[in-house]
Amino acid sequence: MTAVTSKDEAATKAQSAAAPSPFPPIADYAFLSDCHTGALVAPDGAIDWLCIPSFDSPSVFGSLLDRQAGFFRLGPFGIAHPTARAYEPGTNVLVTTWKTPSGWLLVRDALTIGPWEHEDAITPHTRPPADDDADHMLVRTAECLDGHVEVELVCEPVFDYGRVPAEWAAVDGRHAADASGAGQRFRLQSDLQLGIQGERVRARHVLQPGDRAFCALSWAEELATPQDVDEARARLKSTTRFWRNWLSTARIPDHQLRDPIQRSALTIKGLTYMPTGATVAALTTSLPETPGGERNWDYRYTWMRDTTFTLQALHYLNLNWEAEEFMEFIADLEPTDDGSLQIMYGIDGRRDLTESTRDELTGYAGARPVRVGNGAFDQRQNDVFGAVLDSILLHTQHGDRLPTRLWPIVQSQAECATNIWQEPDQGIWEARGKPQHYVSSKLMCWVALDRAAKVAEMRGDPETQATWQKTAEEIRADILEHGVRDGVLRQHYETDALDASNLLAAIFGFLPGDDETLRKSVEAIATDLTEDGFVLRYRTGETDDGLSGKEGTFLICSFWLVSALAVVGEPQRARDLMERLLRVASPLGLYAEEFDASTGRHLGNFPQAFSHLALIEAAARLIIPEMMEEY
């Protein structure tokens, strides 16, 4: 007798990350940036995600989250699969090569950057402008390399996250048109013959060998655009020069890990909001952690817990200007009523990140809801103090001085950590269940007081140093008494469950590398909290996080395990895991938040800053000892 599957059973059946779908795999997207906003380019040449004028603005192209929410394609007509895609070496400029039945086509894409000329009225700076800044335009060129190729341009924006179709108006005969809607406006300029067809603009043209064409979208002042292909190519060249000049300032060792470090550095820079110095956690919102599920979040904001990893990476790479700008952003943030910093802020420093849903959108491959804003912004997460104070110590040690405006932050965050470390919270993973005494939260409170004490020592304040160090030791003793079972650090005081965030005990020096509890904790996570060798942040069936559905392995946790293995004296195991992690990077060297070990697909928001920051930190743990052995 054949079993009948009910609708409810079908609805609850787990969806494979590799299920047939009109949505491209997350890892197949290319990332563009001008350090004000970013775009994702699908393999077929379509811009499927772009928010203007800044990272957290409403999308104008949102096909990433609904196939009818807008896109902008330039490529060969009738051909959707390119032959090759790569970044211009040392840049965030994309080069796509196409083989068609009749010829070869090369397309270049960039959010362009050029010499700074005047104050930016589109996204005003609160920091001193650098020598180069965003042009506020997306420039694309096409060149026929051989044979002949019919090129197609299709621009179909839908403003306000797919809610408002564009209204088009011709500007200059057949070569320019303006799209407007939901209070936004941009210009499309091209040397192709444009035609307005309802809510979209199209163009088709056959290129012969050596022929070139361009198109550009502009939301710049007065909607300035390139007027011909030579000017478009000049803007691309200027952008290439910017990225290469910037990368040349980074200190990257001549090592086999050089290329992934460089790509991670370019990605982190690309996720930096130049006007304020903030860094977004990821370019996107609502890419699912569970295929077809509800674990979909908006990551276009700055998390305080990222601060220390950001500062570690920037100082390791000798990117001191970016480190200084980031610390200035932190210093400008408005604290809460009790003097603590929120766990996250908007890239402009705003505190209110109220979460809403866009229920009219299908979500990526059916993953709903699509969220805008992040409801965790006002959660109590006690790890935030450690992240902030560790970053201040790193910055102070690197510059050998403590900026005047940072000492009050040290005092206020140390006081907050002192007052709350004994209280339960939502934990580092922002669980939406009952507050618990999470070990990693208390560990980071230990980091807060330990680092504050070191800053006080540098400042020549032994009395304050002794007070804070005494509290740090009280926290350490409490964790070892209540947070350890069978010699292993547990997720929180009331469970035997494991949590990958306890790998931070190795990374932040909570226990020495030869400590038995630390070694057993790292081994337990490596053995019992992994899938196919990749690390889960926790097992969802053992954790009340307020959500349903299984999730993938967390890439940051796997990179943390690399670091932790190096700390506890397992360098070869660390190298082996690092090698596996490098093998699962996207075709363009990028990482999302999670990795589905069963299918090899990336999950979660993309590209994910935390994943790339953890890669740099793990690489440093491997490289530095190797370099020291040479001397």
N, C-alpha and C positions, 0 to 999 in steps of 0.2 A: 504494500500500500504506500503510495507517495505522500509524503508529509506536505502540508500546506503551510506556507509562511504567512503569517498575518502582517497587516500593515505596520502594526506597532513593533513586531519583531524585526521587520525589514528596516524600520526607521532607526532602531537601536543597534543594528549590526554595524560593527566597526568598518569604517571606510579606509581603503588602502590609500596611502599617499601617492601611489602610482596608478590609481584608477583612471580609466580613459576620461579625458576632460578637455574642453576647449581652452582651458587656462594653461599657459606654459608652466613647466616646472619652475619653482621659485628660483632655483640656482641657475636657471638659464637666462636670467635677466642680467643686463649690463647696467652699471651704475655710472651716472654722470653727475657732476657737481660744479657749482661756481662759488661754494662756501656761503651761499645765501639760501639756496634751495637745491634740490636734486631731482633727477629723473631716472626712470627705469626703462630700458629699451629691450623689447622682446626680440627673440631670434628672427622674427619675420620683418624686423625693421620698424615696428610700431612703438612709439612712446606710449606706454600703458599707464604711466604714473608721473604726474607733474603737478606740484602745488606752487602757485605764484601769489606773491613775490617771495615767500619764505617757506621754510620746511613745514611749518605747522599751519599754513594757509589752507583754505579749501582747495580740493583738486580741480583742475580744469581737464585733465585727462585721467580717468579713473578706471579704465578697463581692467586693471589689476584686481578690482573688487567687484566688477560687474561688467560683462562684455558689452553692455550698452551705455557705459558711463564715460565714453570719450577716448579717442586715440588719435595719433598723428603718425602716419607712415610715409616713409620715402624708401623706395626700393624697386626692384624689377617687377613689372606687371606679371601676375600669374605665378610667381615663384616665391615660396614662403620659407624655404630652408637654405640658409647661406652655406657657402663652402668653408669659410673661416671667419672667426671674430677674435679680435685681440685689441688690447690697448696699445696706442703709441707708447713705446717703452718709456717708463718713468713719468707717465701722465694718467689723467682720467679722460683722455680723448679716445673715443672708440673708433676702430677701423673694421669695417665689415666687407668681405669679399664675396661676390656672388658669381656663380657659374650658371648661365642660362643656355638654352639650346642654340642661341645665336651669338653669344659673346660673353665677355667678362665685365663686371661692374665693381667699382670700389666706392664705398660710402663712408664719409667721416662725420661724426656727431660730437658736439660738445656744447655744454653750457659755458659760454665764453667769458674770459677774464682778460682785462687789458690794463694799461697804465691808469693810475688814479688821476683824475683831472679836476674834479670839483666835488663838493659835498653831495652825498647820496640822498636824494629826497624820497627814494622808493623804499629803502630799508635803512633808515638813518643809523649812523655809528654812534655808540657810546664809548668806543675805544679810539685811540689814535689810528686813523686810516693807514694801511700799509701802502707800499709803492704801487701795488696792483689791486684791483677790485673787480667785482662782477660787472659785466656789461648789461645784465638783466635781459639776456636773449639766448635762445637756443639756435645754433647755426648748424646746418647740414649741407654737405656738398656731395655730388655724385660725379664720377669720372668713368668713362668707358675706356677700358684697358685694351680690348681686342674685340673684333667682330662688331656687332651692333646690338644695342640693348634698349628695349622700350621701358622707360622709367615712369613710375606712377607715384603721384603725390595725393594723399588723402588726409585732410585735416577735419576732424569732427569733434570739437570740444563740447563738453557738457559741464557747465559751471556748478559750483557748490555741491561737490560730491555726487555728480550725476543727476542733480535735481532740475537744473535750468538749461535747456537747449540754447545754443548760441544763436544770436542774431547777427547776420553778416551784412557788411556794407562795403561795396567796392570803393577803393580810394584812388587808384591810379590805373585806370583802364583795366588791363588784364594781369597786372603784375603786383598788386597789393590789395589786401582786404582786411577790414577790421572786424573782429569778433567781440561781442559784448554780451553780458548777462550777469545777474546777481551782483551788480556793482563793480564788476571787473571788465577790463578791456585789454586786448592785445592785438598786435598787427602781424599778419602773415605777408611776407615779402618774398618774391621769387623771380627768377628770369624765365621760368616756365609760364605758359599761358594758363592763368587761373580761371576757373569757372565756379560760380556759386550755385550749388544745387541744394536748396532748402537749408538744412542745418549743417551742411558740410561744404568744403571747398575741395575741388579735384583738379588734377592736371595730369596729362600724359604727353610724353615726348620721346622720340627715338634718338639716342645718342650714338654717334659714330666714333671710331677710334680717335682718342685724344679729346673728344668733346667733354665739356664740363657743364654742370648746372648747380644751382644752389637754391635753398629756401631758408628762411629764418623766421622765428617767432620773437617778437619783442614786446616787453612790458616796461621798457625803459622810459625815461622822461621823453616826452614828445614822441614816443613810440619809434625812436631812432632804429634803423635797420641798415644792414649792408645793402648797397644799391646795385652791386654786380658781383659776379663770381670771384673776381680778384679781391674785392674787399672782404668777402666772406672767407676766402682762403687766408687772408691776412689776419683775420680775427682768430681763426683756428691756429695759425702759426703763433700768434701772441699767447694763446692759451697753452699751447705745448711748451713754449718757452717759460711761462709762469710755473707750471708744474715741475719742469726739470730744474729750474733755478731753485725752487723751494726744496725739492728733494736733495739737491746738492748740499744744502745746509745741514742735513741730517747725518749723524754719525752712525753708519751702518757697517759692521765689520765685514771683511772679505771672508765669507763663510758660506757653506752650502745652504744655510737658512737665509741668505741675503735677499733673494727674490721674494719669498713670502713676507719677510719683514718690510721690504719696500712697498709691496702691495697693501699690507696692513697700514703702514704709515700714510700712504696716499688715501686710503679709505677713511681713516680717522680724521685726517685733514679735511676730506670731502664732507664729513659729517659735522664739521665745525661751522658755527654761525658767526661769520667774521665780524658783524657789527657789534656783538657783545662778548665774544670769546667763548660762548657756551658750546657744548657738544650735544647733539641729539643722540639718543640711545640707538635709534635706527631711523631709516628714511621713511618707513611706512607705518600704517595702522592696519590692524586686524588680519594680518596674514596668520593663518591658524597654526597653533601648536599641536592641536589634535585634528587630523584630517576630517573635514566636515563637522567639526565640533564647535564648542562655545568658548574655547580658550583663545580668545582673539582680543588683542589689546592695542592701544595707541601708544607708540613708543617715540613719538616725535618731540620729546621733552628731555630735560637734563636731570638725571638722577644723581643725588649726592653720593651714593655708594660708588658711582663711577669715578669720583674725583681722584681717589688715591691711585686707581689703576691708570687713569689718564695721566696723572703727574708722573707715575713710575715710567710709563712708556715715553712721555715727552722728554723727561730728563735723561732716560737711557739713550734716547736718540739725539740728545743735545739740542732739542728744539726749544730753546729757552724763551723765545718770544711767545710762542703758543702757550707755554706753561705760565708765563707771567700774565697773559691775557685771561687765561682760565681762572687763575687765582683772583684777579681783579673782579671777574664776574661773581665768584663766590663771595668776595668781600662786600659786594653791592647788594646782596640778597637781603630781603626783609625777613626777619625771624618771626616766629609765632609769638603768641602772648607770653609764653613761659621762657622765651629766649632761645628756644631750639630752632634749628632749621628744618624745613619740611623735607620729606624724602625726595621730592622732585619739584622742579619749577619749569615754567615756560622759558623758551630760549631768550625771551626779552625780560626775564626775571619775574613774571607775574606768578601769583600764588594760586589763583583760582583756576583749576583745570577740570571743572565739573564735567562729568562723563555723560554723554548721550548716545543714542543709537540711530543709525540710518537704516530703518527697517525696510525701505523700498529697494535697497541693494541686495543682490543675491549673495554677496560675499564670495571670497576666493573659493572656487570649487564647492560652493554651497555652504561654506563655514560662516555661520551667523551666530550672534549679531555682528554687524560692522559698528565699531565704536569710534567716537570722536571725543577726545578728552580722556582722562584716566582717573577713575573713582578712588584709586589708592592714594591720591595726592595728600589726603589728610589723615591717612592711617598712622598709627603709632608703630614705628619701626626703630627699635633702639640701636640698630647697627649704624645709623647715620652719623652718630657722633664720632665713632672710630674712623670712618672713612674721611670725614672732614679734617680731623686732627692729624691723621697720618699724612694726609696730603700737605698740610701746613708744615709739618716737620720735614717732609721730603723737600719742600720748596725752600725752607729756611736753611737746611743743611747744604743744599746745592748752591744757594746764593751767599751763604755764610753771614746772613743777617736776617733779622725779623722785621718786616715792614710794620710801621707803627699801627696801621689800621687792622693788622691781623691779630695782635695780642688780645684785644677785647673779644674777638671770636674764640680764641683759645680759652679764655676765662669762661665765657658763657657756655660753650659746648662741654667743657670739663665739668662745670657746675651741673648742667643738665644730665650728663652721664652719671654723675655722683648721685643725683636725686632719683633717677629712674631705673638704675641697673637691676634692682631687685623686683621690678614689675614685669608682668607678662606683656607680650606684644604680638604683632602679626608676622614677625620674622622677615628674613631677607627676601623670601619669595612672595611676600605680599599676600599671604593666605587670607582668604575671605571667610574662614571659619573662626572658631573660638580662639581668643588670645592664649598663648602658651609661654612657658619659660624656655624659649629657644636657646640652645647652647650657642649658636653662632652669634645671636644678638648680644648675649652676655660676653662672649669672646671679643666682639667689637667694642663693647664698653670697656673691656680691659685695654684694648688697643687705644681707646680714647684717653684714658687716664695715664697709661704708660707713655704715650707720645706727648701728652700735655706736660708731664713731668720732665721729659727731655727738653722740651721747649723752654720750660721754666729754668732749667739748669743752664741752658745757653744764654738766657736773659740775665742770669746772675741772681736768681731768687730761690735760695736753698730751702726756705721755709715752705713756700708753695710747692716746690718740687717734692719735698718729703710728704706733704699731705696727700698729693695726688698719687704718689707712688704707693703709699700705704693703702689707699683705696683700690688701686690696681691689684695689689697682692690679695686683698680681701675677695675681689671678684674671681681671681684665679683659683683660690682655695674653694670657693663656692662651686665653681664649675666642676672641679675635680672631685668634689664630694657628692654632688647631686646629678651631674651630667654624664657620668661614666658608669657603664655596666659591663661586667666581664672584661674590663680593661680597655673598653672602646667608647669613644665619645658618641653620644646619641643625639637624636634630632632635638628633643626637648626633655625636660625633667620627668615627664610622666609617660615615657614610651621607650621601647627598645629599638624603635625604627632608626635607620641610618639616614643621614642627610649629607649631601656632597658639600654643603657650605662649611662643614667642619674641616675641610681641606685647608681652609683659611688659617687654621691653627699652625700649619706648617709655613704657609706663605708669610704670615705676620709675626712669626717667631714666638708664638704663645708658649710653645714647648721646644726644647732643643731637638735637633735632628736625631740624636741617639736615644731620645726618651722612648721607653717601651709603650706607653699609652699612645703616643703619636704614631709610632710605627704600626701598632696593631690597628689603630683607627684608619690609617691610610690603606693598610692591607685589606681591612674589612670592606671599605668602599670599593677598592679595586676588584675584589672578589665577588661581593654580594650586592653591589649597587650598580652593576653594569649590564649592558646588553651588547653582545658581540664585541666586548672590550671597550665600548663607549659608555660614559657615565651618565646615569639618571640623576636629576637633582634630589629626588626622593621617589619612593613608590607611591603612586596616587592612591592605591588601595589601603595604605597604612597612614595616610595623612589627611586630616580634615582641612582641605583647602577651599571648601565651599563650592566646588565645581565637579562636573562629571567628565568621564572620558580619560583614556590613557594619553600620555604625551610622549614625545620622542626623547632621545638622549640630549642633554644640554652640552653644546660645544664648549662653552666656557668652563663647565665642570670637568670636561675631559682635558682641557688645557691646564686647569688647576691641578689635576692628577699628575700631569707631566711635571709640574713644578714641585709638587709634594713628593713624588718619587725621587726627584733630584735631591731634595732636602734631606730625606731619610736614608740617603746613601745607596740608591738604586738607579744609577745613571743610565745603565743599558736599558732597563725597562722604561725609563723616561724617554730615551731616544726612540725605542721601538714604538711607543704610543704616539710620539710626535710624528714619526714617519707615517703612521696610519692616518693621523689627523690631516696631514698635508695632502694625502692621497684623496681625501673626500672634499677638498675645496671645490668650489664651483669651477666650471671651465675657464673663468676669468680670474680665479684666485680669491673669490669672495666667500664669506660665510654668513649664513642666516643664524638664527638663535639656536635651532635644534637640528638634530640629524636623526632620521628614521633608519635605524640599523637594518630593519628587515627589507627595505626597498632601496636604500641608498639615496633617498630624497631628502632635501633640506626642508625644514619646517620653521614657521615663525617669521617674525619681521626681518627685513633684509635691506641692505647689509647691516649686520648687527655690530655696533661698536664694541660691546663687551667681548664678543668672540675674538675680534681682532686685537683688542687690548690684551686679552689673556694669551693670545698667540705670541705677542711681543714679550710679555713677561716670562712665558715658558721658554722662549728662545734664549732670553738672557740667562736663565738658569742653566742652560746647556752650554752656551757659548763662553760665558765668563770663566768657568772652571777650566775649560779647554785652553783658553788663552793664557790663564795663569800658569798652566803646566808648561807652557813654552818658555817661561822665564825662571 
